[in-house]
Amino acid sequence: MAKTKAVERRTNPSFRPTAGPRSSNVRSAMFRDVVMLLYATTGRLQRLKRLIASTVDLNSAEYSIVAALYRLGPKSGIRVRDVAHYLHMAPENVTTAVGRLVKTKWVVKSIDPSDARAVTLTLHRSARQRIDRLTEELADVNDIWFRDMTPAEIHQLSKYLERVLDGFDVAYQKASEKFRIPLNRSHDFA
């Protein structure tokens, strides 16, 4: 059934956004379609991440940090800011989760030899071994999920998503200015 939906989205013109002038209704509809696809995709990705994280007794944020440390390499010297940048998260949120990961022996925290005010993070050896095994299991899942995409398409998707993320902060600032909710609205919390 999922394959049928994917094929229908690619072949049915009513599912495909079309390019148009900036102010057109077609362009607005195209943006709505893209945003709805992003909502659906991220919702499913979050659900999958929670499932995978639960198999190793981590919550979603902790799993993201462990996965980032795994991806950034076995070398020491990975700072909280590096993890935060990689995950597009606030450093303070990473710091909070890292504290729990240190207590549960997923992460080892050390003083940065080049700056005594900073700390570096590495995965505990046993944590890296657990993620090695999990990565082998996830290969089957990823192969199914991305079976209709070539490596070049996956790379292109990654680049597109980076561009979408790059524009988010400015767009969010604009939206928060534009749609600011007055404090005296009748449905405010009492």
N, C-alpha and C positions, 0 to 999 in steps of 0.2 A: 504494500500500500504506500509506503514512504517513497518508493521508487516511482510509483505512478504520479504522486503529487509533484515530485521534482521534475519529472518529464513534462507534466502539464504546465508548471510554472515557466519552463523554458520554451514551450511551444505555443502556448495560448497567448495571443497578443493582449488580452485583457489583463493578464498577470504581469506583463512586461512594461516597465516604465518607458516612456518615450521622451526624447529630448525636446525642449521647446524654449521659447524666449523666457528670460528671467521672471517676468511678471505674469506669465500665463497660468491659467488653471491647470494646464497639462503639467507644467513644471511643479506646481504645488502638489498635484496628485502624485507625481513621481517621488517627491520628498516624503510624502506620507507613506507610500509603498515601501521605500527604503527604510524608514524609521520603524515601520511595523515588522519588516523582516529582521531588523536588528533586535527589536524587542523579543521576537520569537526565538531567534538564534541565541541571544544572551540568556534568556530564560532557560532554555534547554541546556546550554552549557553550564549554567549555575547548578542545575539539577544534577547533571553528570558529575560536576566537581564535588558536590556534597556527597554523592554516593561513593565516589572514589576516596575522598578524604575520610569518610566514615570507616572504610575498610582498614585504615591504618590508625584509627582512633585520633584523628585530627578534625578540627573544624575547618571550614572553607578558607578562612584567612590564613590559618596556620599552614594548611596544605599549599596555598599559593606561595608562601614564603619558602617552604621546604623545596617546592618545585623550582622556584627562582634560584635558590642556592645550588641546587642540583644542576640547573641549566648553565648558571654562570661559572661553574667549574669547581673542581676539587681543590683549587689553589686557595691558600689563605689570603686574607687581605680584602675580603668583600665587606664593604661597609654598609651600614643600615641605609644610607642615602643611595647606594648603588642598587640595593634591593628595591627600595621605594621607587626609584626612577624606572627600573625595569618593569615593575608591576603597576606603575602609574598610581601609586598610593601615597598618602601623606606619611612622612618619616615617623611621626609620632605613633601612627597606627601600627607601623612595622615594629617599632620599639616595644610596644605593649605586647604584641603577639610573640616577639622573640623572647621576652621574659618567660612566657609560659613554655616555649619550646626548649629553652635552656633547662628549666626545671624538670622537664620530661625527657631530657637527654637526646633530643633531636638535633640541637644546635650547640656548638661550642663557641663561647664568646671570649675573645682575647683582647688585650690592649694592643692598639696599633703601634708597631715599632717605629713608625715614622711620625706619629703624633700621639702623645700619651693621653690627650683629651678624648681621643676617638677609640672606638672598638671595632674589631673585625669579626666576621662571622664565618664559620665553616660548619658543614654538616658533620655530626658525629659519625664515626666510621660505621657503626651499626645502622644508623639512619640511612646512610648512603647505600648500604647493602639492601635495606628494605625497599628503597626507591628503585634500585637496580632491578629487583624482582618485580616490582609493580610496573615498571616501564616495559618489561618484557610482556606482561599481561595486557597492558594498554595498547600494544602494537596491533593486536587483533581488533580492538575497538576502533582505533584510529583508521585502520585499513578499511573497515566497513563504512565509517562516517565519511571519509574522504575518497571513497573508491571511484567516484566519477570525476575526480580532479587530478590533473597531472601535477608533478612537482613544480612546474613553471606557474601553473594556475594558483597553487597554494602560496607560492612566493608572491605572486601578484596580489592575492587576497591580503596577505600580511602587509604589503606596502599600502594598499588602499585603507586598511584599518588603521595603520599608523597615521595616515593623512586625516582620517575622520577624528581620531583622538587628538591630533595636533590642533584642530579647530574647535574642540569642545569647550575649553575654558573661556575663550572670548565669547563664544555663542551663549554659554551659560550666564556669563556676566550680563550680556545684552538681554537675555530672557528675564533675569532677575530684576533688572531695571524696568523693563517693559511691563512685566506682569506682577509687580510688587502688590501684595495684598494689604489694603489699608487696615490699620489696627481696629477701627471702629465698625467693622463689618458685623452684621447681626449673627453670623454663624461662628464667630471667634470662640475659642474655649474660655470658659469662665473660671 
